Amino acid sequence: MPLWLAGEPLVLASKSASRYAILRDAGIPVAVEPADIDERAIEQRSAKQDAGELAAVLAREKARTIAA
């Protein structure tokens, strides 16, 4: 059974070549649409958060940007 069951590819809102390669190599169809956000500004606003919380904030911001 394949890992990705959706009819559409997973949208990767990142320019990360390594993330793309991991998903592709896992057999997941990927559409790369990098989100144009200022990650450094978000990191500075979220300085008191731990790494996991910061990753979640960045992921939400990227998803919001791409969804718009």
C-alpha positions in Angstrom: 0.0 0.0 0.0 1.4 3.4 -0.9 2.2 6.0 1.7 0.3 8.8 0.0 -3.3 8.0 -0.8 -4.5 11.5 -1.8 -5.3 12.1 -5.4 -3.2 15.3 -5.5 0.5 15.6 -4.7 1.7 16.8 -1.3 2.5 20.6 -1.4 6.0 21.3 -0.1 6.1 25.0 0.9 9.9 24.9 1.1 12.9 25.2 -1.2 14.6 22.4 0.8 16.2 20.0 -1.7 16.7 17.5 1.1 13.1 17.5 2.2 12.0 17.1 -1.4 14.4 14.2 -1.9 13.2 12.4 1.2 9.5 12.7 0.1 10.3 11.8 -3.5 12.4 8.8 -2.4 9.5 7.6 -0.2 7.3 7.5 -3.3 5.2 10.5 -2.3 4.2 12.8 -5.2 5.4 16.3 -4.4 4.5 19.7 -5.8 7.1 22.3 -4.7 5.6 25.7 -4.0 8.1 27.7 -1.8 6.3 30.1 0.5 7.7 33.6 0.3 7.9 34.4 4.1 10.6 36.0 6.2 11.6 33.0 8.4 14.2 35.0 10.3 11.6 37.6 11.4 9.3 34.8 12.5 12.1 33.2 14.4 12.9 36.5 16.2 9.2 37.0 17.1 9.1 33.4 18.4 12.5 33.5 20.2 11.0 32.2 23.5 9.6 29.0 21.9 11.4 25.7 21.8 12.5 24.2 18.5 9.4 22.1 18.0 7.0 25.0 18.7 9.1 27.2 16.3 8.9 24.5 13.6 5.1 24.4 14.0 4.8 28.2 13.7 6.9 28.3 10.6 4.9 25.4 9.1 1.6 27.2 9.8 2.9 30.5 8.3 4.1 28.6 5.1 0.7 26.8 4.8 -1.2 30.1 5.2 0.9 31.8 2.6 0.5 29.0 0.1 -3.2 28.5 0.7 -3.8 32.2 0.0 
